[in-house]
């Protein structure tokens, strides 16, 4: 068959697969927002049926043969088709190497492990989780061996979350970052000593949620979100989900008084949302419209949340608008809000960590994950190693496992190799930010005036429009002239916090 | 193969089909509530892909053979399986008789017709709609001929909305009802002459929607809705939709001031919702859990909305609760609210009609539909016939087609034979109500005290629990001892309005 007609068939099958993916996303969003609790089992059954169809379609022999044939002819394909076929071929090769029994076994092991983790965390009892985590680790080793028996097992895991990521690349990067932060941290703590009891004026009052949502919607519009192609939702844990490029949903969590968490959470999700809304439509057909990787996606959310959304200038513009809705906040100043949002203080919980100490939490996990996957650390000794590393890296030591090794959900689902993408996001953010601020040195003046045009256009041009057309590191090189480095984040943190 | 293993395979396939149906319902609900407008085309594509899979699965040759084999063995099946196979077989027989080209043609004709209708209604220009409606009518005749060339074409259409419904059955029923109403109406109008300018005290103030939703949620709980298996939504046109028996969504429309519409609308949808929430779970596997027909479903919504929800006793209980949320309403009395909700006045628009004149709107449509389908009335003469019949039946004549023949969406979608199910719903409601009130003569005292136990249990026992296990008329006979008759509605209206 001719390449053109092969490609037509291939795109047709991608469209069908995309319909199932879009459906899965819509049903997942609904589950987290509006689905009544009593429908959990029914929804589970529906999602399982749809996932089965998706799997059968994606691994259908005819489709596999089609992809193989196109892959062989890849030099004759236009660049978009070539990248599409390469990405799909990589996924298919994985599916081929993983026997069905292994996939089912993985599902069973991680389901049981996740449930054990919930109970272990609730009761602060690591022993409940330990045998399950041991099985999960064995399963992850097996997974890596099945995919590439000759490779470094942890590298195989890393690559499954971030295309092309390796230990050899990460190690020096994170070592440099660790040095930078441990040098900076005591200075910042000394400088911020007087701010110890600082409370955010946004967290002092109960605010009407509907009014708060009205403000948020308006704020996000002004930064560049297109509500005719998006929606917001109220959820337990904030997240962004794309049902289609024209249906991007930003979800945050509302508390009675912790409104700063709601607001920064929404600005974070907006970063993800702008990336998803602004891919070039020419990539849709080839399935390359969505953001390319966790590490690039997280750079967009962290940059908007931390670099812009916690600045004084941001609140110089938006606080007066918020005060118009809520007279209770009238005595708050942008300086107070921004200072409180940038308080640095080593603590136990990663998700509550400030910008400076956050990456130390990730470095801890990166080191422990390697020890575990390479069999140098027994799971039974993990809580102790965790505490020791916390003391070493952050100078604080949790007294309970709940605040220590049991705090994150990731390992319970078998997500070893995922955590580094968070720090990668921070590194990418700082490196892109360095370029952006060089191109637009007036950014802070603009933001203080509510002018997000430079921000929007620079990131659309250099990141968002490209979807998944480039690999993460190609994108970084194209946008900044170099691969991800540590120095920009260290520079940024030094400049901001000293 | 043995019956048992055939049945197991059959139920397995029903489960898969149900997953697609549930997905379709969830995506439709989302489209009407939360989906951003910009995602319309994407959602349309997704729904088309899913509908294609559902169609292929439902008409899959192996499945058809399986159903045929089970149908032949139906005497050996348990009663639930027998009813299930009978219903599915009937649907499959239809699919077999309708060629794919005809189905596609129907889609095209009705899509074009629906769009023409929107424009025609907006611009009050029947001529725009006329050629499309002509095609729709030809298409419906063809549909009836394909399904059963020897039957009365209008009967075939009726049966596709209400199992077993025929002109011969409906004609005398509606004639009797017409007589009853035309005798009653002038008396009611005379008795209500003083109420001409009566306004509903619930429609005098702008009320906070969030507070109103809180009240509605609480009101519906007290009547018997289980919110752990349901949700509410805000929509343009109120409707109920079941995503699963444990996920029933009630949707109403909010206006700045027309709160009585919102409240009666929600009580109406609650009637549908209670029916869907309270089917016996033993019917789920066989796909017989949902309400059996439009005529029975509508009886449950109309009964709760009109017979209970517009009574003084209902508002004696709920108005004080509403007043607790809204001090603006403190001078309203249950009598004022109930009187306003039961004002009778012949008008042009069916959906705004009162309980007495409503069925005259349906009788008009029933008569015109027969004329049209049997070729005795040309579409070009339809507006004129409409006006003449309005004058004849209701004593009022619309000056525009917008308020006349163009008011309803149904014909634009090809739904000829649908309207009678609305009146059937009213007749069934009155007949069931007659039985219920004989069993529970104290119902009004109970309702005034907020006690809905008798109501809930009687309807659960006699209607809701049975799902689709009985045909509509079997259900009516089982619940009331006789098939649907006209006298109970006439009695009810006479008693209530005189």
Interface residues (C-beta under 8 A of the other chain):
Chain A: X15 X16 X19 X20 X22 X23 X26 X27 X30 X33 X34 X35 X36 X37 X38 X39 X41 X42 X43 X45 X46 X49 X50 X53 X210 X226 X227 X228 X229 X230 X231 X233 X243 X244 X245 X246 X247
Chain B: X15 X16 X19 X20 X22 X23 X26 X27 X30 X33 X34 X35 X36 X37 X38 X39 X41 X42 X43 X45 X46 X49 X50 X53 X210 X226 X227 X228 X229 X230 X231 X233 X243 X244 X245 X246 X247
